Amino acid sequence: MSDKTARNKALLIDQLRKTPIVQLACEKTSLSRASYYRWYKDDAEFAEAADLALSEGASLVNDMAESQLMAAIRDGNMTGIIFWLKHHHPTYATRVQIDGRLKVEDQTLTPEQEAVVQEALRLAGLGQIEPVITKEEPHE
């Protein structure tokens, strides 16, 4: 690898730490996205350094965003206040309630049925939830 390529890679990695968006980092260093992706594919050391730089850059942006959110809350910004409460206070969290009826003869789910229910809940974004099954008395 030439000295120029090594310098360009180092510049790009440094820029990714400050601006964790490949397109913007390439623009700021006057390098093409094609170069970035070629280096990423062909140079495992560069790829590892780029991934780490992107992660560090994202953490920096998250810290800046949280700082701005705290400032907005201090200034009485209701959107900031609502956002904070919805994501940090259980009373204000968004809840999903699903009601339904399932007619079953036997209250025990087979392992396959339980897996299907868990997968449906996961796909619905509800994660690991234990289904509550109650036996309904037949209507006369």
C-alpha positions in Angstrom: 0.0 0.0 0.0 1.3 3.4 -0.9 2.0 6.2 1.7 -0.8 8.3 0.0 -3.3 5.4 0.4 -2.3 4.8 4.0 -2.7 8.6 4.8 -6.1 8.7 3.0 -7.3 5.6 4.9 -6.2 7.2 8.2 -7.9 10.5 7.3 -11.1 8.8 6.5 -11.1 6.7 9.7 -10.5 9.9 11.7 -13.3 11.6 9.9 -15.7 8.7 10.5 -15.1 9.2 14.3 -16.4 12.8 13.9 -19.0 12.2 11.2 -20.3 8.6 11.3 -21.9 8.7 7.9 -19.8 7.2 5.1 -21.0 9.7 2.4 -20.3 12.8 4.5 -16.9 11.5 5.8 -15.9 10.8 2.2 -17.0 14.3 1.1 -15.0 15.9 3.9 -11.9 14.0 3.0 -12.4 14.4 -0.8 -12.4 10.6 -1.2 -14.9 8.6 -3.2 -17.4 6.2 -1.6 -16.1 3.6 -4.1 -12.6 3.9 -2.5 -14.1 3.5 1.0 -16.1 0.4 0.0 -13.2 -1.1 -2.0 -10.8 -0.6 1.0 -13.5 -2.0 3.3 -13.9 -5.2 1.2 -10.2 -5.7 0.4 -8.5 -4.7 3.7 -9.8 -6.4 6.9 -7.7 -4.1 9.1 -9.3 -1.0 7.5 -12.8 -2.6 7.8 -12.3 -3.3 11.5 -11.0 0.3 12.0 -13.9 1.7 10.0 -16.5 -0.2 12.0 -14.9 0.9 15.3 -14.7 4.5 14.1 -18.4 4.4 13.0 -19.4 3.1 16.4 -17.4 5.8 18.2 -18.9 8.4 15.9 -22.4 7.2 16.6 -21.7 7.3 20.3 -20.5 10.9 19.9 -23.6 11.9 18.0 -25.8 10.1 20.6 -24.1 12.1 23.4 -24.6 15.4 21.6 -28.3 14.5 21.0 -28.9 13.6 24.6 -27.2 16.8 25.6 -29.5 18.8 23.4 -32.5 16.8 24.7 -31.6 17.7 28.3 -31.2 21.4 27.3 -34.6 21.3 25.6 -36.2 19.8 28.7 -34.6 22.5 30.9 -36.1 25.1 28.5 -39.5 23.6 29.0 -39.8 22.1 25.5 -42.9 19.8 25.8 -41.8 17.6 22.9 -38.5 16.8 24.7 -40.3 16.3 28.0 -42.8 13.9 26.4 -40.0 12.0 24.6 -38.0 11.6 27.8 -41.0 10.4 29.8 -42.2 7.9 27.2 -38.8 6.3 27.0 -37.6 6.6 30.6 -40.7 6.4 32.9 -42.9 3.3 32.9 -46.1 5.3 33.6 -45.8 7.1 30.3 -44.5 4.2 28.1 -46.3 3.3 25.0 -48.3 0.1 25.7 -49.8 -2.4 23.4 -52.7 -4.5 24.5 -53.9 -7.4 22.5 -57.2 -9.1 23.4 -58.5 -12.2 21.7 -60.2 -15.5 22.2 -58.8 -18.9 21.4 -61.0 -21.9 21.6 -59.0 -25.0 22.6 -59.9 -28.3 24.0 -56.7 -28.8 25.9 -55.1 -25.8 27.7 -51.6 -27.1 27.1 -49.8 -25.8 24.0 -47.5 -28.2 22.2 -43.9 -27.0 22.0 -44.5 -26.3 18.3 -47.6 -24.2 19.0 -45.8 -22.3 21.7 -43.0 -21.6 19.3 -45.5 -20.3 16.7 -47.1 -18.0 19.3 -43.7 -16.7 20.5 -42.6 -16.0 16.8 -45.8 -14.2 16.2 -45.3 -12.0 19.3 -41.7 -11.4 18.2 -42.7 -10.3 14.7 -45.3 -8.0 16.3 -42.5 -6.4 18.2 -43.7 -7.7 21.6 -40.6 -9.9 22.4 -40.8 -12.6 24.9 -44.3 -12.6 26.3 -46.0 -15.5 28.0 -49.4 -16.0 26.5 -52.2 -16.2 29.0 -54.7 -18.8 28.1 -58.0 -19.1 30.0 -60.5 -21.9 29.4 -63.9 -20.4 28.4 -67.0 -22.3 29.4 -69.2 -23.3 26.5 -72.2 -21.1 25.8 -75.5 -22.9 26.1 
